[in-house]
Amino acid sequence: GTSRGVVPAASPSGHAAANATITFPSSGTFSVIVSGPLDGSLGGYSLSALRLNRPCDGAPALTCSSIVDGAIKGLIRSQVYSLAASANDSYQMRLLRPDANSLFLPRVDVYDQTGASTAFVNTSDLKQVGFTIPSDGVYTVVVTDSYDNSQSGSFSLSTLRLNRPCGASTLSCGALSPGNLARSLSSSVYTY
């Protein structure tokens, strides 16, 4: 499987934080070695790893019409979701950063069963992206901080399947269809 880990690199906040993608040649147990700088200096570190080609057990599931509120709390943290989808499903993904005064800049990456990136979106306020699912399966959706991997903050994320909408109401020719959007990122879907 494919995992994402951290390797040394400078960040704007002075933390050593970066991402690296590692593909393991087979299943089994592997060793991860953390060593200090060549000058012999000491200090603390944090290491994080996750599977990109399949979500870890217990990852909350997104549906064909989901809105989730979440938070990233600290250095190299992430929030992981799963999304079961069929080939050629078309999705709209929207990402909201509710606190415009925070350095936290949410980023969402969607990975397929091989660990390849299918879509991403990052924002300083509200942004959306459309993407098409290449094959049947469970996709890994990862939310991180795109500023420097060390900021904390909240986000709202929505997914909406466009080609086979779930819970869609039917529009009738010439008839009024009243509605209400009860929260940010909510949507009403109709077929005609």
Sequence and secondary structure as in RCSB ss.txt:
>XXXX:A:sequence
GTSRGVVPAASPSGHAAANATITFPSSGTFSVIVSGPLDGSLGGYSLSALRLNRPCDGAPALTCSSIVDGAIKGL
IRSQVYSLAASANDSYQMRLLRPDANSLFLPRVDVYDQTGASTAFVNTSDLKQVGFTIPSDGVYTVVVTDSYDNS
QSGSFSLSTLRLNRPCGASTLSCGALSPGNLARSLSSSVYTY
>XXXX:A:secstr
 EEEE    B TTS B   EEEE SSSS         TT          EESSS  TT  EE TEEEEEEEE ST
T  EEEEEEE TT EEEEEEE S TTSS  EEEEEE TTS EEEEEE SSEEEEEEE  SSEEEEEEEEETTTS 
  EEEEEEEEESSS SS EE  TT        STT    EE 
